[in-house]
Every structure is written in C-alpha cells, then in structure tokens.
Amino acid sequence: MDIQTILEKQREYFGTGATLPVDFRLAMLKKLYAAIKNHEQDILAALQADLGKGGFEGFMCEVGLTLTEISYLIKHTKKFAAKQRVRSPLPQFASASYRLATPYGNTLIMSPWNYPFLLTIEPLADAIAAGNTAVVKPSAYSPATSEVIKLLVEEIFPPEYVAVVTGGRKENAALLEQKFDFIFFTGSQNVGKEVLRRAAEHLTPAVLELGGKSPCIVEESAKLPLAAKRIVFGKFLNCGQTCVAPDYILCHRSVKDELVKE
C-alpha cells in the first residue's frame, strides 16, 4: 500500500469515530503492551544488532521505559479524556463551561536511530491514548529494530489505524508531502528544520525533539567522587548517543582540579 493510500484510509477510518471511545483506546494500549511483552526478546536482539546494546541496557533504556509509559497511559487516559469544568466568562455566567480534549486526527511519528524503540513506540502510545491514527516512520539507520517494530505493529493493528513505513530519505520526503494533522519528529536540527518547513506548508502543528549541547554544572558543595561517577555514566550510556548526555562541564574553580582527578 502506497503512502497516499495509507493516509486516505486512515483519514476515512478516523472519520468514522472508531478511535474516539476511551474503552477502545485502552483496549489498543493493552494490546500494544502485551505485544511488547511477547516480543521482548526479539526487540532486545534487534537493539543488540543495531546498536550493540546488551540486554540490561536495552531493557533499562528502551523496553522498560516504554512499558512504564503505556502502563501510565492505561491508568490515566480516562481522566485525560474526561470533561474538565472551567470557570465561565462573565457574559455567560449562567452557563456551565467545560474543556474537552480532542484528538488531532491523522498523526505522523518520525523517530531516530539512537533510541529506536523507545522514541518510536512511546509517541505511538501517546497518539493512541489521545484517540488518533498514526503513521510510524522508524529510522533507516536501525534496520533490525525497524523490522521488529513493523512486525509488532502489523500483528496487532490494521493499517487504517496504525501503519509502519520503512525506508530512507525518499520515504521521508514522500511522507512530508502529505497533509497530516500532527507531526512528531525526533532527530537532528538540520532535518528538524526541513520537517518544520514542510509542516508549515500545510499549517500542520508539529513537535520537534532535537539534539543540543548539554552542560553539567558542578558546584563547590558537590560530592566530587559521586559527581564524577555520574558524569561518566551519563556520557557513556548508550555509547554517548543521547541528546541529554553531558557535553561539557561548568564547575566552580575551587573544585576543578579535584574533579578532573576523580
């Protein structure tokens, strides 16, 4: 199925209202949770193949965090979707006012290679909990994980609800030509600029989670052995391929030499 057809079918499916009931959203989240548990070893093996992550790190940094997020959504989606009473403005003082969260509709999720499972499935779970459909585009630079994600999603969801598109720049460009209702992108600033430019052509709201330079601040009151240990852990976790890994240190001059020794 080509990309345009996928989006047309998802737009039609969303229009039926099938994704709106909270009970449906919860059922889909539970299916996703169960599928991850069933494929846990396949996911960990794919992370090992793509990134060299051992089983413990793969679970700690990706699978476990994803399961925790889905569990949280299962517990709280009903509350998130409920009407919230708000104060009525003075001209409507005799009326009752409410705020009701509504889904965007057809969403696009584009994920990176450094945390290929976590940063694909967590946004997907959020989209499901909010009552959207989703097209998922995992990174071409983590092919083993992308294939597991595709297998897992196609096992539990029809393509008119959730679809996975694999490939590289050609597929990315084809997706961004389409008019989605919301785009969630995680990746570099250069690609993020292009995503935002293409989203602007359709006035599509977008969230960009981009890389940056992260400082680590060490004050003179810090426990230096512990600070040094945590800095090294944070920098070398996932081979340093983490957007919030410490890139440089700002420390009080009185503890600089001792911190370097540690």
C-alpha positions in Angstrom: 0.0 0.0 0.0 1.5 3.4 -1.0 1.8 6.3 1.4 -1.0 8.3 -0.1 -3.4 5.4 0.1 -2.4 4.7 3.7 -3.2 8.2 4.7 -6.5 8.2 2.8 -7.6 5.1 4.6 -6.5 6.4 7.9 -8.4 9.7 7.3 -11.5 7.7 6.4 -11.1 5.4 9.5 -10.7 8.4 11.8 -13.8 10.0 10.3 -15.9 7.0 11.5 -15.2 7.9 15.1 -13.9 4.5 15.9 -10.8 5.8 17.7 -12.6 8.1 20.0 -14.2 5.9 22.7 -11.9 5.7 25.7 -12.6 2.0 26.0 -11.2 1.5 22.5 -8.1 3.5 23.3 -7.5 1.4 26.5 -8.0 -1.8 24.6 -5.5 -0.8 22.0 -2.9 0.3 24.6 -3.3 -3.1 26.4 -2.8 -4.9 23.0 0.4 -2.9 22.5 1.7 -3.7 26.0 1.0 -7.4 25.5 2.7 -7.4 22.1 5.8 -5.8 23.5 6.0 -8.3 26.3 5.5 -11.2 23.8 8.3 -9.8 21.5 10.6 -8.6 24.3 13.5 -10.9 23.4 13.1 -10.0 19.7 13.3 -6.3 20.5 16.3 -6.7 22.7 18.1 -8.8 20.0 17.3 -6.1 17.4 18.8 -3.4 19.7 21.9 -5.5 20.1 22.2 -5.9 16.3 21.7 -2.3 15.5 23.5 -0.6 18.4 25.4 -3.2 20.4 23.1 -2.7 23.4 23.2 -5.5 25.9 20.0 -7.0 27.3 20.1 -5.0 30.5 20.8 -1.7 28.8 18.2 -2.4 26.1 15.5 -3.0 28.7 16.6 -0.2 31.1 16.8 2.4 28.4 14.1 1.4 26.0 11.8 -1.5 26.6 11.2 -1.0 30.3 10.6 2.8 29.9 8.1 2.1 27.1 6.2 -0.4 29.2 6.1 2.1 32.0 4.7 4.8 29.8 2.0 2.5 28.4 1.1 1.4 32.0 0.8 5.1 33.0 -1.5 5.8 30.0 -3.7 2.8 30.8 -4.2 4.2 34.3 -4.8 7.8 33.4 -6.3 8.0 29.9 -9.9 8.0 31.2 -9.0 11.0 33.3 -7.2 12.8 30.5 -10.2 12.3 28.2 -12.9 13.5 30.6 -14.5 16.8 30.5 -12.9 19.4 32.8 -15.1 22.0 34.4 -13.8 25.6 33.9 -15.0 28.9 35.0 -17.5 30.6 32.7 -16.7 34.1 31.5 -18.9 36.9 32.8 -21.2 37.2 29.8 -22.1 33.5 30.1 -22.2 33.5 33.9 -25.4 31.4 33.9 -24.0 28.6 31.9 -21.7 25.7 32.7 -18.4 25.6 30.8 -16.1 22.6 30.2 -12.9 21.9 28.4 -12.7 18.6 26.4 -9.5 17.3 24.9 -10.0 16.1 21.3 -7.6 14.2 19.1 -5.8 15.8 16.2 -6.6 13.1 13.8 -4.0 11.6 11.5 -0.6 11.8 13.0 3.0 11.2 11.7 5.7 9.9 14.0 9.3 10.1 12.7 11.9 8.6 15.0 15.7 8.5 15.3 18.2 5.6 15.4 19.8 6.2 18.8 16.8 5.0 20.9 14.9 3.4 18.0 12.3 1.5 20.0 11.6 3.9 22.9 11.3 7.0 20.7 9.0 5.2 18.2 6.6 3.3 20.5 6.3 5.9 23.3 4.9 8.6 20.9 2.8 5.9 19.3 1.3 5.0 22.7 0.6 8.7 23.3 -1.1 9.1 20.0 -3.3 6.0 20.6 -4.2 7.3 24.1 -5.3 10.6 22.6 -7.6 8.9 20.1 -5.5 9.4 16.9 -4.5 7.3 14.0 -0.7 7.1 13.3 1.8 6.5 10.5 5.1 5.5 12.1 8.4 6.1 10.3 11.3 4.5 12.1 14.9 5.3 11.2 16.7 3.7 8.3 19.8 3.5 10.4 18.4 1.0 12.8 17.0 -1.6 10.4 16.7 -4.6 12.7 14.7 -2.6 15.2 12.6 -1.1 12.4 11.7 -4.6 11.2 10.7 -5.7 14.7 8.5 -2.6 15.1 6.9 -3.3 11.7 6.2 -6.9 12.7 4.8 -6.0 16.1 2.5 -3.2 14.8 1.2 -5.2 11.9 0.5 -8.1 14.2 -2.0 -6.1 16.3 -3.2 -3.1 14.4 -4.8 -2.7 10.9 -3.0 -0.3 8.6 -6.0 2.1 8.5 -5.4 2.6 12.2 -1.6 2.3 12.7 0.8 1.8 9.8 4.6 1.5 9.7 6.5 2.9 6.7 10.2 1.8 6.4 12.9 3.2 4.2 15.1 6.2 3.9 15.1 9.8 2.6 12.8 9.0 -0.3 10.1 7.7 2.0 10.7 10.6 4.5 10.2 13.1 1.6 7.1 11.3 0.4 5.5 11.3 3.9 6.2 15.0 4.3 4.4 15.8 1.0 1.2 14.6 2.6 -1.1 16.6 4.8 -1.1 15.2 8.3 -3.0 16.7 11.3 0.0 16.5 13.6 3.7 15.6 13.2 6.1 14.4 16.0 9.7 14.3 15.0 12.8 13.3 16.9 16.2 13.8 15.3 18.8 16.4 14.3 18.3 20.1 13.9 19.0 20.1 10.2 16.3 17.5 9.5 14.0 19.2 12.0 14.2 22.4 10.0 13.1 20.6 6.9 10.3 18.8 8.8 9.0 22.1 10.2 9.3 23.8 6.8 7.2 21.1 5.1 4.7 21.1 8.0 4.3 24.8 7.6 3.2 24.4 4.0 0.0 22.6 5.3 -0.2 24.6 8.6 0.3 21.3 10.4 1.2 21.6 14.1 4.5 19.8 14.9 6.6 18.9 17.9 10.3 18.6 17.3 12.6 16.9 19.8 16.1 18.0 18.6 19.6 17.5 19.7 21.7 20.1 21.5 24.6 20.7 23.8 24.0 19.8 27.4 26.0 21.3 30.3 26.7 19.6 33.6 27.0 22.1 36.5 29.2 21.1 39.5 29.1 23.5 42.5 31.7 23.7 45.2 29.4 21.8 47.6 29.1 18.8 45.3 30.3 15.3 46.4 33.0 15.1 43.8 33.5 11.3 43.6 29.8 10.8 43.1 29.6 13.8 40.7 32.4 12.3 38.6 30.9 8.9 38.5 27.5 10.2 37.4 29.0 12.4 34.7 30.9 9.5 33.2 27.8 7.3 33.5 25.6 9.9 31.7 28.2 10.5 29.0 28.9 6.8 28.2 25.3 5.5 28.4 24.2 4.3 25.0 27.8 4.9 23.8 27.2 8.6 24.4 24.4 8.8 21.8 21.9 10.5 24.0 20.6 14.0 23.4 20.8 14.9 27.1 24.2 13.4 27.7 26.6 15.9 29.3 28.7 17.6 26.6 30.7 20.0 28.8 31.2 20.8 32.4 30.7 24.1 34.2 32.3 23.7 37.7 33.4 26.0 40.5 37.0 26.9 40.1 37.8 25.8 43.6 36.9 22.1 42.8 38.1 22.0 39.2 41.4 20.2 39.8 40.0 17.7 42.2 37.0 16.9 39.9 39.5 16.3 37.0 41.4 13.8 39.2 38.3 12.0 40.0 
